[in-house]
Amino acid sequence: MKRLCILGATGSIGQQSLDVVRQHPDQFTVVGLSGHRNISQLIQDCLEFRPECVHVPDSLAAQKLTAELPKNIRCLVGPEALISMAQECRTDLLILAIVGTASLAASYAAICARIPIALACKEVLVSAGSLIQKAARDYGVPLLPIDSEHAAIHQCLAYVQHDITHVRRMTLTASGGPFWNQPNLDWATITPDEAVKHPQWSMGKKISVDSATLMNKGLELIEAHYLFDIAYEKLSVLIHPQSVVHSIVDFVDGVSLAQMGPADMRIPIQYALTYPESQQAQWPTLNLHEHTLTFTQPDTTRFPLLDLAITCGKHGGGLPSILTAANEAAVYQFLNHAIGFDAIYAWVNRAIEHFQHEKVDDIASIIDLDTRVKQWVTAGGQ
Ligand SMILES: NC(=O)c1ccc[n+]([C@@H]2O[C@H](COP(=O)([O-])OP(=O)(O)OC[C@H]3O[C@@H](n4cnc5c(N)ncnc54)[C@H](OP(=O)(O)O)[C@@H]3O)[C@@H](O)[C@H]2O)c1
């Protein structure tokens, strides 16, 4: 039995991970779950999966939770407890599915404690990629991708036994989001409800907005750079609205491999949870005759966050941390109707100009920078 701990259990990835567990009760046991605001969902999941530990952000949430749960489920409270949770639960595989950078400290601590990771929260790898990759190498910790594009690349790389020197190019596909086919749209008038309506995937609100701006693909390029240790010059993006091909790898011998499948995140989640084995599942299967597949180059004039992310990734240092922190704060400002859709790019750009000379050399300085950038954007640049 693999002992699983899920940080961000109440979210889209967390809930789909629990669905995978439901399919394989003989293989997985859930030992830890965390939630943030959706305490009623967390209670429901605890009653179904009976974890040893559950994490909530504050004492109010803890009161609500403990009133409903059996006494043998331990309730951990506050940010410090999130950092130690995976170790306390004696976790075999930690699923990182908290949106944004809120799990930076917990993710880094888990790697240093040699806990294998199934990674959904790309923002953590974008913000602290060098440190996380170094820690993963030093402690021999596998980082298994949950993002569908990276899971696809991981599968293609089996062709060369994951030897990256055989790779000529990696192409991440992007659906293009809801506005790809609307060139005459007035970006200032786009509402949060319109931006979160993703044509192919059902996801949390933040990643849905990131898909609509194409920032999601920019973050994923940086994620790929760190996960696979591949140069930015070998990374590219194609718009593929059908979301059937999840990524393509071209090898130096002329072979190109593309990974395909239905747009269902439970497939890459199960891949990460069962790796290196492959297991039977009940998910929908792909019927290629139902699709016409198209691929086009991204338009970075209309979607400038993609290029900005690549520039920050190539520059390195503190820029990727500023990029993802500013984007996260700006996206929530947009979702809260405080700024327009078109202002997301403007705020990320302004934050990069404002903080670009900041130095980051350890996880504490990255967390500090992340906090200050988010406060600055949320306060309107004060
Ligand atoms: N959804 C997808 O299909 C998909 C695909 C690929 C990659 N990803 C990545 O996976 C991550 C999660 O995405 P999602 O779509 O699952 O997001 P989501 O549905 O918004 O869920 C986010 C999770 O994080 C928790 N959370 C939010 N803020 C928190 C905080 N400050 N401290 C602790 N926990 C907090 C939420 O708890 P409450 O709900 O209880 O408030 C929830 O459990 C993101 O990094 C995203 O880019 C998602």
PDBQT file of the ligand as one rigid body, heavy atoms in Angstrom, charges set to zero:
ROOT
HETATM    1  N1  LIG A 401      -6.889  21.719 -12.346  1.00  0.00    +0.000 N 
HETATM    2  C1  LIG A 401      -6.167  21.202 -13.310  1.00  0.00    +0.000 C 
HETATM    3  O1  LIG A 401      -6.676  20.553 -14.227  1.00  0.00    +0.000 OA
HETATM    4  C2  LIG A 401      -4.661  21.379 -13.313  1.00  0.00    +0.000 A 
HETATM    5  C3  LIG A 401      -3.900  20.834 -14.359  1.00  0.00    +0.000 A 
HETATM    6  C4  LIG A 401      -2.518  20.947 -14.322  1.00  0.00    +0.000 A 
HETATM    7  C5  LIG A 401      -1.900  21.609 -13.279  1.00  0.00    +0.000 A 
HETATM    8  N2  LIG A 401      -2.657  22.162 -12.283  1.00  0.00    +0.000 N 
HETATM    9  C6  LIG A 401      -1.980  22.872 -11.193  1.00  0.00    +0.000 C 
HETATM   10  O2  LIG A 401      -2.360  22.281  -9.956  1.00  0.00    +0.000 OA
HETATM   11  C7  LIG A 401      -2.422  23.270  -8.934  1.00  0.00    +0.000 C 
HETATM   12  C8  LIG A 401      -3.818  23.240  -8.309  1.00  0.00    +0.000 C 
HETATM   13  O3  LIG A 401      -4.752  23.633  -9.296  1.00  0.00    +0.000 OA
HETATM   14  P1  LIG A 401      -6.313  23.398  -9.097  1.00  0.00    +0.000 P 
HETATM   15  O4  LIG A 401      -6.927  23.664 -10.414  1.00  0.00    +0.000 OA
HETATM   16  O5  LIG A 401      -6.528  22.078  -8.431  1.00  0.00    +0.000 OA
HETATM   17  O6  LIG A 401      -6.664  24.592  -8.089  1.00  0.00    +0.000 OA
HETATM   18  P2  LIG A 401      -7.951  24.749  -7.176  1.00  0.00    +0.000 P 
HETATM   19  O7  LIG A 401      -9.071  23.937  -7.682  1.00  0.00    +0.000 OA
HETATM   20  O8  LIG A 401      -8.149  26.213  -7.007  1.00  0.00    +0.000 OA
HETATM   21  O9  LIG A 401      -7.479  24.110  -5.781  1.00  0.00    +0.000 OA
HETATM   22  C9  LIG A 401      -6.483  24.693  -5.029  1.00  0.00    +0.000 C 
HETATM   23  C10 LIG A 401      -6.241  23.949  -3.740  1.00  0.00    +0.000 C 
HETATM   24  O10 LIG A 401      -5.320  24.703  -2.948  1.00  0.00    +0.000 OA
HETATM   25  C11 LIG A 401      -5.913  25.038  -1.679  1.00  0.00    +0.000 C 
HETATM   26  N3  LIG A 401      -5.421  26.359  -1.301  1.00  0.00    +0.000 N 
HETATM   27  C12 LIG A 401      -5.666  27.536  -1.912  1.00  0.00    +0.000 A 
HETATM   28  N4  LIG A 401      -4.992  28.537  -1.299  1.00  0.00    +0.000 NA
HETATM   29  C13 LIG A 401      -4.313  27.962  -0.270  1.00  0.00    +0.000 A 
HETATM   30  C14 LIG A 401      -3.444  28.474   0.746  1.00  0.00    +0.000 A 
HETATM   31  N5  LIG A 401      -3.136  29.774   0.825  1.00  0.00    +0.000 N 
HETATM   32  N6  LIG A 401      -2.911  27.595   1.629  1.00  0.00    +0.000 NA
HETATM   33  C15 LIG A 401      -3.206  26.276   1.567  1.00  0.00    +0.000 A 
HETATM   34  N7  LIG A 401      -4.035  25.736   0.633  1.00  0.00    +0.000 NA
HETATM   35  C16 LIG A 401      -4.576  26.572  -0.270  1.00  0.00    +0.000 A 
HETATM   36  C17 LIG A 401      -7.414  25.015  -1.928  1.00  0.00    +0.000 C 
HETATM   37  O11 LIG A 401      -8.132  24.825  -0.737  1.00  0.00    +0.000 OA
HETATM   38  P3  LIG A 401      -9.723  25.244  -0.603  1.00  0.00    +0.000 P 
HETATM   39  O12 LIG A 401     -10.370  24.819  -1.885  1.00  0.00    +0.000 OA
HETATM   40  O13 LIG A 401     -10.172  24.423   0.583  1.00  0.00    +0.000 OA
HETATM   41  O14 LIG A 401      -9.777  26.710  -0.345  1.00  0.00    +0.000 OA
HETATM   42  C18 LIG A 401      -7.506  23.805  -2.868  1.00  0.00    +0.000 C 
HETATM   43  O15 LIG A 401      -7.406  22.616  -2.130  1.00  0.00    +0.000 OA
HETATM   44  C19 LIG A 401      -2.096  24.613  -9.630  1.00  0.00    +0.000 C 
HETATM   45  O16 LIG A 401      -0.752  24.899  -9.434  1.00  0.00    +0.000 OA
HETATM   46  C20 LIG A 401      -2.366  24.342 -11.091  1.00  0.00    +0.000 C 
HETATM   47  O17 LIG A 401      -1.575  25.143 -11.943  1.00  0.00    +0.000 OA
HETATM   48  C21 LIG A 401      -4.017  22.055 -12.279  1.00  0.00    +0.000 A 
ENDROOT
TORSDOF 0
